[in-house]
Amino acid sequence: MCPHTCVTNLPKPRQKQPVGVGPASVMVGNLVAGKRIAQAAGRDLGLIEDQDLVRKVVYPHQYLTEALQWRAQTDPDHVLYVLLNAKGVTVGTATCVQLYKRAEKIAAALTEKGCINTGENVVLLYPPGIDLIAAFYGCLYAGCVPVNVRPPHPQNLAATLPTVRMIIDVSKAGCILTTQNLMRILRSKEAAASVNIKTWPTIIDTDDLPRRRPPQIYKPPTAEMIAYLDFSVSTTGMLTGVKISHAAVSALCRSIKLQCELYSSRQIAICLDPYCGLGFVLWCLARYSSRSPGELLVSVAQHAQSESFPMNCVVIAEERPRLALTQSFSKLFKDVGLSSRAVSTAFGSRVNLAVCLQGTTGPDPCTVYVDMKSLQMLQTVKSFSEDILTICSSTKILPGVRVIIVNPETRGPLGDSHLGEVWVNSPHNASGYYTIYGEEGLQADHFNTKLSFGDPHTLWARTGYLGFVKRTELLDASGDRHDALFVVGSLDETLELRGLRYHPIDIETSVSRAHRSIAESAVFTWTNLLVVVSELCGSEQDALDLVPLITNVVLEEHHLIVGVVVIVDPGVIPINSRGEKQRMHLRDSFLADQLDPIYVAYNM
């Protein structure tokens, strides 16, 4: 017998591996089909933490309250906030020491008048302004948990006041901080027609605070303690509140500061509601605050000549970054010298308020052309088909944030360019849902979930959004190829029709292009029928002409038959405080015959 035939472990010639096969193929097998795992991450926050430890002797602050106290001592006259009106005129300012002293007085009023104990919830009911920010810090100094609530509209108390009452009841607030005018509204006869005004918690008017120096009552929090509750109405019409810890707030502030290079000399203009989500976070960090796009345009035009004013705008959009939205925004601001490259979008969710935010460095958002059928069937995103959809990537992932694409059914990681649910791991993730019944199962599923295989030890939070990660040819700051995150839409909002998954924003975009008289549109399903609701901004005589245009464009672009077309007046489609369409509320109003439509066409 030849000895060579008995040796089976001789080295074999090196075989060339096929392109695209990486370590992910060994880890998770055929699920990624030889592709790398679809994950992306921002810069590491560890360097910032080490620097803080080194400089701890110089300014020992860890939380927001300690940072404000330190700024009031070291730089008392530095202007933190400037509030502008519609004409660009300054109507209010707050320096470091002014904000700190006012917050101390509010904390003393909570202890004396409200008899609030540490850890109790306090509702903040203010219009956008410096009073809201001072009340927020006052609650932190008193050891309370602020709950920011949008105030009721004086001309529409019947529709807006019950929501305020609901949040107060659900949060179990022991006190309400508000202004003198809003306190009169809460106790007025008009309010009594909508809610029971006799059962309001203790109401404290912060316009009338004592002038004497308040006692030192600050109690340093721990990292796990709740800093504030973030309440908002979800896209499915549910009132949800999430708990944000002090550690998460500190990590989010450090992450945004590193991403956007927010030095003390930099000025930022904000056109966002300060009541929830990223808008509330940026209001607590910004220096120029405006309340409408017109005011923001005036502010940018007046301060564009300042070297410290950033010519970089971030658009907070619903569901998915839209190329048309950023292009329209760039066109609006082009006369003040704003470059189209400076306009970008931000992405956040209930479990993580800020996942992506454009910074001063990093690659620009990129655009891909994908196959709509692959999005409808939750398959690999392809770039060649007759039905092409243009998707713009989200901006740069914040430092300390890790993103992975997961199969929502198997909870296993997916490969590059595979469509799945976006999961996020970050030190500024929310702690969980705030519920009066303590649904721990719901909390564990959304905020503390693990992969079924691959890396079963890391805790992830489920955003509820569908998306994919694609490695681009662009380079990031470290010189590596950039992994771009593309958000497709909300998982709860998808429509199941003909066995395929459709995203409402795609159908609504097609409907809005059908005619110039269509201001806004929303779609939902009713007994397996597609219902399209469109707002008419023109003459009512055009309502009948819109029906064939809407049905044709949906049939041609999405191959769907519209069951019902509803033409309504502008403003009928409900929008929540985050700018998202309340399609479930619209569906309930449609079924209850409360839309008061201009015209309804049935194709049964």
C-alpha positions in Angstrom: 0.0 0.0 0.0 1.3 3.4 -0.9 2.0 5.5 2.2 0.5 8.5 0.6 -2.9 6.9 0.4 -3.0 6.5 4.2 -2.3 10.2 5.0 -5.6 12.1 4.9 -4.5 15.4 6.6 -2.0 16.7 4.1 -2.3 20.4 3.4 -4.4 21.2 0.3 -3.9 24.0 -2.1 -5.4 27.3 -0.9 -8.8 27.8 -2.5 -10.0 31.3 -3.5 -13.1 32.2 -1.5 -16.1 33.6 -3.4 -16.7 37.4 -3.1 -18.9 38.4 -0.3 -18.2 35.5 2.1 -17.1 36.7 5.5 -17.1 35.7 9.1 -20.9 36.2 9.2 -21.3 33.1 7.1 -19.5 31.0 9.7 -21.5 32.5 12.5 -25.1 32.3 11.4 -25.0 30.0 8.3 -27.4 30.3 5.4 -29.6 33.1 6.9 -27.2 35.7 5.7 -26.4 33.9 2.5 -22.7 34.5 2.7 -23.0 38.2 3.5 -21.6 40.2 6.4 -24.0 40.9 9.3 -26.0 44.1 8.8 -24.8 46.2 11.6 -23.4 49.7 12.0 -22.1 51.8 14.9 -21.1 55.3 15.8 -18.0 56.5 17.4 -17.0 55.2 20.8 -17.9 57.3 23.8 -15.2 55.7 26.0 -12.7 58.4 25.2 -15.1 61.1 26.4 -15.7 59.2 29.6 -11.9 58.9 30.2 -11.4 62.6 29.6 -14.2 63.4 32.1 -12.4 61.3 34.7 -9.2 63.2 34.0 -10.9 66.6 34.3 -13.1 65.6 37.2 -11.0 67.7 39.6 -11.5 70.8 37.5 -15.3 70.7 37.2 -16.9 67.7 39.0 -20.3 67.4 37.4 -22.0 64.3 36.1 -25.7 65.2 35.6 -27.6 68.1 34.0 -28.3 69.7 37.3 -24.7 69.7 38.4 -23.6 71.0 35.0 -25.9 74.0 35.2 -24.8 74.7 38.8 -21.1 74.6 37.7 -21.8 76.9 34.7 -23.6 79.3 37.0 -20.6 79.5 39.2 -17.8 79.6 36.5 -19.6 81.6 33.8 -22.7 83.2 35.2 -23.3 85.8 32.5 -23.1 83.5 29.6 -26.4 83.5 27.6 -27.8 80.0 27.3 -31.2 80.7 25.7 -32.6 83.3 23.4 -36.3 83.3 22.4 -37.3 85.0 19.2 -40.7 86.0 17.9 -42.0 85.9 14.3 -40.2 89.1 13.4 -36.9 87.9 14.8 -37.0 90.2 17.8 -35.7 88.8 21.1 -38.5 88.4 23.5 -36.7 86.5 26.3 -33.2 85.5 27.3 -31.7 83.4 30.1 -28.1 83.4 31.3 -26.6 80.5 33.3 -27.1 82.2 36.7 -30.6 83.4 35.8 -31.7 79.9 34.8 -30.1 78.3 37.9 -31.7 80.8 40.3 -35.1 80.4 38.7 -34.9 76.6 38.8 -33.9 76.8 42.5 -37.0 78.9 43.3 -39.3 76.5 41.4 -37.7 73.6 43.4 -38.5 75.4 46.6 -42.1 76.1 45.6 -42.5 72.4 44.8 -41.4 71.5 48.3 -43.3 74.1 50.1 -46.5 74.6 48.2 -46.8 71.2 46.4 -45.5 69.0 49.3 -43.9 66.9 46.6 -41.6 64.0 47.8 -38.6 62.7 45.9 -39.5 60.6 42.9 -43.0 61.9 42.5 -44.2 63.0 39.0 -44.9 66.6 38.2 -46.6 67.8 35.1 -45.1 70.8 33.2 -47.8 72.7 31.3 -46.2 75.6 29.5 -46.1 77.1 26.0 -42.7 76.9 24.3 -40.3 79.2 26.1 -37.7 79.6 28.8 -40.3 79.0 31.6 -40.6 75.4 30.4 -36.8 74.9 30.6 -36.6 76.5 34.1 -39.5 74.3 35.4 -37.7 71.2 34.0 -34.5 72.0 35.9 -36.5 73.0 39.0 -38.1 69.5 39.1 -34.7 67.9 38.8 -33.3 70.0 41.7 -36.3 69.0 43.8 -35.8 65.4 43.1 -39.1 65.1 41.1 -39.8 63.5 37.8 -41.0 66.1 35.2 -43.7 65.1 32.7 -43.8 67.5 29.8 -47.3 68.0 28.4 -48.6 70.1 25.5 -50.9 72.8 27.0 -54.6 72.8 25.8 -55.6 75.1 23.0 -57.7 78.0 24.4 -60.0 78.0 21.4 -60.5 74.2 21.3 -60.6 73.0 24.9 -63.1 70.3 24.1 -60.6 68.4 21.9 -57.3 69.2 23.6 -58.1 69.3 27.3 -59.1 65.6 27.6 -55.7 64.5 26.4 -54.0 66.7 29.0 -56.3 65.1 31.7 -55.5 61.6 30.4 -51.7 62.1 30.7 -52.1 63.6 34.2 -54.1 60.6 35.3 -51.9 58.0 33.7 -48.7 59.5 35.0 -50.2 59.8 38.6 -48.9 63.4 38.8 -49.0 64.9 42.2 -48.6 68.5 41.1 -49.0 70.8 38.0 -46.5 73.6 37.2 -47.9 76.1 34.8 -48.3 79.8 34.1 -51.0 82.1 35.5 -52.9 82.3 32.2 -53.0 78.5 31.8 -54.1 78.1 35.4 -57.1 80.2 34.8 -58.0 78.1 31.7 -57.7 74.9 33.8 -60.2 76.3 36.3 -62.5 78.0 33.9 -66.2 77.2 33.1 -65.2 76.2 29.6 -62.8 73.6 31.0 -65.5 72.3 33.3 -67.6 71.3 30.3 -64.9 68.9 29.1 -63.2 67.5 32.3 -63.8 67.5 36.1 -61.9 70.6 37.2 -62.4 69.8 40.9 -60.1 66.8 40.8 -57.0 68.6 39.4 -53.8 68.0 41.4 -52.2 70.9 43.2 -51.6 73.7 40.6 -48.6 76.0 41.2 -48.3 79.3 39.3 -44.6 79.8 38.6 -45.2 83.4 37.5 -45.6 84.2 41.2 -42.5 82.9 43.0 -41.1 84.3 46.2 -38.2 86.7 45.8 -36.3 85.5 48.9 -33.3 83.2 48.5 -34.6 79.6 48.6 -32.9 77.0 50.8 -30.5 74.5 49.4 -32.7 71.4 48.8 -30.8 69.7 46.0 -30.4 65.9 46.4 -28.0 64.3 43.9 -29.7 61.5 41.9 -28.3 58.1 41.1 -27.7 56.9 37.5 -30.7 54.6 37.6 -33.2 57.1 38.8 -35.8 58.4 36.3 -34.9 61.9 35.0 -38.2 62.5 33.2 -41.1 60.8 31.4 -41.6 61.2 27.7 -45.3 61.0 26.8 -46.6 61.1 23.3 -49.3 59.5 21.1 -48.0 56.8 18.9 -48.8 56.4 15.2 -51.3 53.7 16.1 -53.2 56.1 18.4 -51.9 54.7 21.7 -50.8 57.1 24.5 -47.3 55.8 25.5 -44.8 57.1 28.0 -41.2 56.0 28.3 -38.8 56.4 31.3 -35.6 58.2 30.6 -32.9 57.8 33.4 -30.3 60.3 34.5 -27.6 58.1 33.0 -29.4 58.0 29.6 -29.8 61.8 29.7 -26.1 62.4 30.4 -25.0 59.9 27.7 -27.3 61.5 25.2 -26.0 65.0 25.9 -22.4 63.8 25.6 -23.2 61.9 22.4 -24.9 64.9 20.7 -22.2 67.3 21.9 -19.5 65.0 20.3 -21.5 64.5 17.1 -22.4 68.2 16.5 -19.5 69.8 18.3 -21.8 71.9 20.5 -19.3 74.3 22.1 -20.5 77.1 24.4 -19.9 79.7 21.7 -22.0 77.9 19.1 -25.6 79.1 18.4 -28.3 76.7 17.2 -31.8 77.6 15.8 -34.6 75.2 16.6 -38.0 74.9 15.0 -39.4 72.0 17.0 -42.1 71.4 19.5 -40.4 71.0 22.9 -42.9 68.4 24.3 -41.4 65.0 23.5 -38.8 63.1 21.7 -35.7 64.7 20.1 -37.4 68.1 20.1 -37.5 68.3 23.9 -33.9 67.1 24.1 -32.6 69.8 21.7 -34.6 72.5 23.5 -32.7 71.7 26.7 -29.4 72.1 24.8 -30.1 74.8 22.3 -29.5 78.5 22.5 -31.8 80.0 19.8 -35.4 78.8 20.0 -38.1 79.5 17.4 -41.6 78.1 17.1 -42.4 78.1 13.4 -40.6 77.6 10.1 -41.2 81.3 9.3 -39.5 82.4 12.6 -36.6 80.0 11.9 -36.1 81.4 8.4 -36.0 85.0 9.9 -33.6 83.8 12.6 -31.2 82.2 10.1 -31.4 85.2 7.8 -30.6 87.7 10.6 -27.8 85.6 12.2 -26.3 84.0 9.1 -23.5 86.6 9.1 -22.4 85.5 12.6 -19.3 83.2 12.5 -20.7 81.3 15.4 -24.0 80.6 13.8 -24.1 77.1 12.2 -25.2 76.8 8.6 -26.4 73.2 9.1 -30.1 72.3 9.3 -31.6 69.1 10.5 -35.2 68.2 9.4 -37.2 66.0 11.8 -39.4 64.0 9.4 -42.0 61.3 9.9 -41.3 57.6 9.3 -38.7 57.9 6.6 -36.2 60.4 5.4 -37.7 61.7 2.1 -35.6 63.1 -0.6 -38.3 65.5 -1.7 -38.6 67.0 1.8 -34.9 67.8 2.1 -34.8 69.2 -1.4 -37.8 71.5 -0.7 -36.2 72.6 2.6 -32.9 73.4 0.8 -34.8 75.4 -1.8 -36.6 77.4 1.0 -33.3 78.4 2.6 -31.1 78.8 -0.5 -31.4 82.6 -0.4 -29.6 82.8 3.0 -26.7 80.8 1.7 -27.6 77.4 3.1 -26.0 74.7 1.1 -28.0 71.6 0.2 -25.3 69.4 1.7 -26.0 71.1 5.1 -29.6 69.9 5.1 -30.2 66.4 6.6 -32.7 64.3 8.5 -32.7 62.8 12.0 -34.0 59.4 13.1 -35.2 58.4 16.5 -37.9 56.2 18.1 -39.7 55.6 21.3 -37.0 53.3 22.7 -34.2 55.7 21.6 -34.9 59.3 21.1 -31.8 60.0 18.9 -30.3 57.2 16.8 -29.0 59.2 13.8 -28.1 62.9 13.7 -25.9 64.7 11.2 -22.7 66.0 12.7 -19.9 68.3 11.6 -17.9 65.5 10.1 -18.7 62.3 8.2 -20.1 61.3 4.8 -23.1 62.9 3.4 -26.4 61.0 3.3 -26.6 58.8 0.3 -29.5 57.7 -2.0 -30.2 54.2 -3.3 -32.8 53.0 -5.8 -34.4 49.8 -4.6 -37.0 47.3 -5.8 -40.4 47.9 -4.3 -41.3 44.2 -4.6 -38.4 43.3 -2.3 -39.7 45.8 0.3 -43.1 44.3 0.1 -41.9 40.8 0.6 -39.3 41.5 3.2 -36.5 40.2 1.0 -33.0 41.3 0.1 -33.1 44.9 -1.2 -32.3 44.8 -4.9 -31.3 47.8 -7.0 -32.8 46.7 -10.4 -36.4 46.4 -11.2 -39.2 48.1 -13.2 -40.7 49.5 -9.9 -38.0 51.7 -8.5 -38.2 53.5 -5.1 -35.8 56.2 -4.1 -34.7 56.0 -0.5 -32.4 58.4 1.3 -30.2 57.1 4.1 -30.5 58.4 7.6 -27.7 60.6 8.8 -24.6 59.6 10.8 -25.2 57.3 13.8 -24.6 59.0 17.1 -21.5 58.1 19.2 -22.1 55.1 21.5 -25.0 53.8 19.4 -24.9 50.3 17.7 -27.5 49.3 15.2 -28.3 45.8 13.9 -30.9 44.5 11.4 -32.9 41.6 12.8 -35.6 39.3 11.4 -38.7 40.3 13.5 -40.0 36.7 13.6 -36.9 34.6 14.3 -35.0 37.5 16.1 -31.9 36.4 14.3 -29.4 38.9 12.6 -29.7 39.5 8.9 -27.1 40.2 6.3 -26.1 43.3 4.5 -28.9 44.9 2.4 -31.5 42.6 4.0 -34.7 44.2 5.1 -35.6 43.7 8.8 -36.4 45.4 12.0 -33.9 48.0 13.3 -32.6 47.1 16.8 -30.4 49.5 18.8 -28.0 49.2 21.6 -27.0 52.5 23.3 -26.3 54.0 26.8 -29.1 56.5 26.2 -31.8 53.9 25.5 -35.0 54.5 27.4 -35.5 52.4 30.5 -38.9 51.1 29.6 -42.6 52.0 29.3 -44.3 53.8 32.1 -47.6 52.1 32.8 -50.0 52.2 35.7 -50.5 48.4 35.5 -46.8 47.5 35.3 -46.8 45.4 32.1 -43.3 44.1 32.6 -43.6 41.7 29.7 -44.2 44.5 27.3 -41.2 46.4 28.7 -38.8 43.4 28.5 -39.8 42.7 24.9 -39.1 46.2 23.6 -36.2 47.5 25.8 -34.3 44.4 26.9 -34.4 41.8 24.2 -31.6 39.5 22.9 -30.8 37.9 19.6 -31.7 34.3 19.2 -28.2 33.5 18.0 -25.0 35.2 17.0 -24.5 37.5 20.0 -27.1 36.3 22.6 -25.6 38.4 25.5 -26.0 42.0 24.3 -29.3 43.7 25.3 -31.0 45.4 22.4 -34.1 47.7 22.1 -36.6 47.2 19.3 -37.4 50.4 17.5 -40.4 49.0 15.6 -39.1 50.4 12.3 -38.1 48.4 9.2 -34.8 49.2 7.5 -31.6 47.8 6.1 -27.9 48.5 6.4 -25.8 48.9 3.2 -22.1 49.4 3.0 -21.4 52.3 0.7 -18.3 53.5 -1.2 -18.0 56.5 1.1 -15.4 56.8 3.8 -16.1 57.8 7.4 -13.8 59.8 9.7 -11.7 56.7 10.5 -11.0 55.9 6.9 -13.2 52.8 6.8 -16.1 52.3 4.4 -19.3 53.9 5.7 -22.2 51.6 6.7 -25.4 53.6 5.9 -28.7 53.0 7.7 -31.9 53.2 5.5 -35.2 53.4 7.3 -38.2 52.2 5.3 -41.1 52.6 7.6 -42.9 51.7 10.8 -43.6 48.0 11.3 -46.9 48.6 13.0 -48.0 50.9 10.1 -47.5 48.5 7.3 -50.6 47.3 5.3 -51.1 43.6 4.4 -52.8 43.5 1.0 -52.8 40.6 -1.5 -50.2 38.8 0.7 -47.7 41.7 0.4 -46.5 44.3 2.8 -47.1 48.0 1.7 -45.9 51.1 3.5 -48.5 53.9 3.7 -46.0 56.6 3.0 -45.3 55.1 -0.5 -49.0 55.1 -1.4 -49.6 58.6 0.1 -46.6 60.0 -1.8 -48.1 58.7 -5.1 -51.5 60.2 -4.2 -50.1 63.6 -3.4 -48.5 63.7 -6.8 -51.7 63.0 -8.6 -53.0 66.6 -8.5 -51.8 69.9 -7.2 -55.0 70.4 -5.2 -54.2 67.5 -2.9 -52.6 69.0 0.2 -52.2 65.8 2.3 -53.3 62.2 2.2 -53.5 59.2 4.4 -54.4 55.5 3.7 -55.6 52.6 5.9 -57.4 49.3 5.4 -61.1 48.5 6.1 -62.4 45.0 5.7 -59.6 44.2 3.2 -60.3 47.4 1.3 -57.8 50.2 0.7 -59.2 53.6 1.9 -57.6 56.8 0.7 -58.4 60.1 2.5 -57.2 63.2 0.7 -57.3 66.8 1.9 -58.5 69.2 -0.8 -56.8 72.6 -0.8 -58.6 73.9 -3.9 -62.2 74.5 -4.9 -64.8 71.9 -3.9 -65.8 71.6 -7.6 -62.5 69.7 -8.1 -63.4 67.0 -5.6 -65.1 64.7 -8.2 -62.2 65.1 -10.6 -59.7 63.8 -8.0 -61.3 60.4 -7.7 -60.2 58.9 -11.0 -56.7 60.5 -10.7 -56.2 58.9 -7.2 -57.4 55.4 -8.3 -55.3 55.4 -11.5 -52.1 56.5 -9.8 -52.4 53.8 -7.1 -53.2 51.2 -9.6 -50.4 52.1 -11.9 -47.6 52.5 -9.3 -48.7 50.0 -6.7 -51.0 47.6 -8.5 -53.7 48.1 -5.9 -57.4 48.7 -6.3 -58.7 51.6 -4.1 -61.9 50.6 -2.3 -62.9 54.0 -0.9 -61.8 57.5 -1.8 -62.7 60.2 0.8 -62.1 63.9 -0.1 -62.1 66.1 3.1 -61.2 69.7 4.1 -57.6 70.7 5.0 -56.7 69.8 8.6 -58.9 66.8 9.0 -56.1 64.2 9.0 -54.9 64.1 12.6 -51.2 64.7 13.4 -49.6 64.0 16.7 -47.0 66.1 18.5 -44.1 64.2 16.8 -45.5 65.2 13.3 -46.7 61.7 12.5 -50.1 61.0 11.0 -52.6 59.3 13.3 -54.0 56.8 10.8 -55.8 54.7 13.4 -57.6 57.8 14.7 -58.5 58.7 11.2 -59.8 55.2 10.6 -62.0 55.4 13.8 -63.4 58.7 12.7 -64.2 57.2 9.2 -66.0 54.3 10.7 -67.9 56.5 13.1 -68.9 58.9 10.2 -67.2 61.9 11.8 -65.1 63.1 9.0 -67.7 65.4 7.4 -66.3 64.6 3.9 -66.7 66.7 0.8 -67.2 63.7 -1.4 -67.0 59.9 -0.9 -66.6 57.4 -3.7 -67.0 53.6 -3.2 -65.6 51.0 -5.4 -67.1 47.9 -3.7 
